């Protein structure tokens, strides 16, 4: 059984998109993966696309999505650290990863965030696979 996981941020233009890319690549057997934002935004940040491409993940066709674009009920809600109150999205487990938004920063900050997200996605998938989350 695959679990629905949603990575949520304000604009769905950077951190949540990178998390979606990692989860689809590293844990496609564990999760049905979604990402969304609480506010509209015109594009995925080019530096986010670039740093994911550096590790072989193509996000060139990704577009920002809103919460209304993903399933209304999910199993796992991951808040990326947006410092805003996210609207309620029914779920069985919620985490706030508290990641600093690298937007507007240098490429090295995007790489650092990308690598942190990879570690967190791997850990989440392992905890789910090992039955360490009550879902």
C-alpha positions as CSV (number, residue, x, y, z in Angstrom):
1,X,0.0,0.0,0.0
2,X,1.3,3.5,-0.9
3,X,0.6,6.4,1.4
4,X,-0.4,9.8,0.1
5,X,2.2,12.4,1.2
6,X,1.9,16.1,0.5
7,X,4.7,18.6,0.8
8,X,3.2,22.1,1.5
9,X,4.7,25.5,1.4
10,X,3.5,29.0,0.7
11,X,4.3,29.2,-3.1
12,X,5.1,25.6,-4.0
13,X,8.0,27.1,-5.9
14,X,11.1,25.7,-4.2
15,X,11.4,23.5,-1.1
16,X,8.1,21.6,-1.6
17,X,8.9,21.1,-5.2
18,X,12.3,19.7,-4.4
19,X,10.7,17.4,-1.8
20,X,8.3,16.2,-4.4
21,X,11.1,15.5,-6.8
22,X,13.1,13.6,-4.2
23,X,10.1,11.6,-2.9
24,X,9.1,10.5,-6.4
25,X,12.7,9.5,-7.1
26,X,13.6,7.8,-3.8
27,X,10.4,6.5,-2.4
28,X,7.9,6.0,-5.3
29,X,7.3,2.5,-3.9
30,X,6.2,4.0,-0.6
31,X,4.4,7.2,-1.5
32,X,1.9,8.7,-3.9
33,X,3.6,12.2,-3.9
34,X,2.0,15.6,-4.1
35,X,3.2,19.2,-3.4
36,X,1.2,22.4,-3.2
37,X,1.2,25.9,-1.9
38,X,-1.2,28.2,-0.1
39,X,-0.7,31.1,-2.5
40,X,-0.4,31.3,-6.3
41,X,3.1,31.7,-7.8
42,X,4.1,32.0,-11.5
43,X,7.0,29.5,-11.6
44,X,9.2,27.0,-9.9
45,X,12.4,28.8,-8.9
46,X,15.0,28.3,-11.6
47,X,17.8,27.7,-9.1
48,X,15.6,24.9,-7.5
49,X,15.2,23.3,-10.9
50,X,19.0,23.7,-11.6
51,X,20.2,22.1,-8.3
52,X,17.8,19.2,-8.7
53,X,19.0,18.7,-12.3
54,X,22.6,18.5,-10.8
55,X,21.5,15.3,-9.0
56,X,19.6,13.9,-12.0
57,X,16.1,14.9,-11.1
58,X,14.2,16.8,-13.9
59,X,11.8,19.4,-12.6
60,X,11.7,21.5,-15.8
61,X,8.1,20.7,-16.3
62,X,7.0,21.3,-12.7
63,X,4.5,24.1,-12.1
64,X,3.4,25.5,-8.8
65,X,0.1,24.0,-7.5
66,X,-2.4,25.0,-4.9
67,X,-3.9,22.9,-2.2
68,X,-7.1,22.7,-4.3
69,X,-5.0,20.9,-7.0
70,X,-4.1,17.9,-4.8
71,X,-6.3,15.3,-3.0
72,X,-8.4,16.8,-0.2
73,X,-7.4,14.0,2.2
74,X,-3.8,12.7,2.5
75,X,-2.0,10.4,4.9
76,X,1.1,12.5,5.6
77,X,1.3,16.3,5.6
78,X,4.8,17.8,5.6
79,X,5.0,21.5,6.1
80,X,8.3,22.8,4.8
81,X,8.7,25.6,7.4
82,X,6.7,28.4,5.9
83,X,6.2,30.3,9.1
84,X,2.5,30.6,8.3
85,X,-0.5,28.7,9.5
86,X,-1.5,26.3,6.7
87,X,-5.2,25.7,6.1
88,X,-6.4,22.4,7.5
89,X,-5.8,19.5,5.2
90,X,-7.2,16.2,6.6
91,X,-4.3,13.8,7.4
92,X,-3.1,11.1,9.7
93,X,0.3,12.5,10.5
94,X,1.8,16.0,10.3
95,X,5.4,17.2,10.5
96,X,6.9,20.6,10.1
97,X,10.4,20.3,8.7
98,X,11.3,23.9,9.5
99,X,13.5,24.5,6.4
100,X,14.8,27.9,5.6
101,X,13.7,29.2,2.2
102,X,16.8,29.6,0.0
103,X,14.8,31.8,-2.5
104,X,16.8,35.0,-3.2
105,X,20.0,33.4,-2.0
106,X,23.0,32.0,-3.7
107,X,23.0,28.7,-5.5
108,X,25.0,27.1,-2.6
109,X,22.0,27.8,-0.3
110,X,19.7,25.9,-2.7
111,X,22.1,23.0,-2.8
112,X,22.2,22.9,1.0
113,X,18.4,22.9,1.2
114,X,18.2,20.2,-1.5
115,X,20.6,18.0,0.4
116,X,18.7,18.5,3.7
117,X,15.4,17.6,2.0
118,X,16.9,14.4,0.6
119,X,17.9,13.3,4.0
120,X,14.5,14.1,5.4
121,X,12.6,12.3,2.6
122,X,14.8,9.2,3.0
123,X,14.2,9.3,6.8
124,X,10.4,9.7,6.3
125,X,10.3,6.8,3.8
126,X,12.2,4.6,6.2
127,X,10.0,5.4,9.2
128,X,6.9,4.6,7.1
129,X,8.4,1.4,5.7
130,X,9.5,0.3,9.2
131,X,6.0,1.0,10.6
132,X,7.3,3.7,12.9
133,X,4.4,6.1,12.0
134,X,0.9,5.2,13.0
135,X,-1.0,5.6,9.8
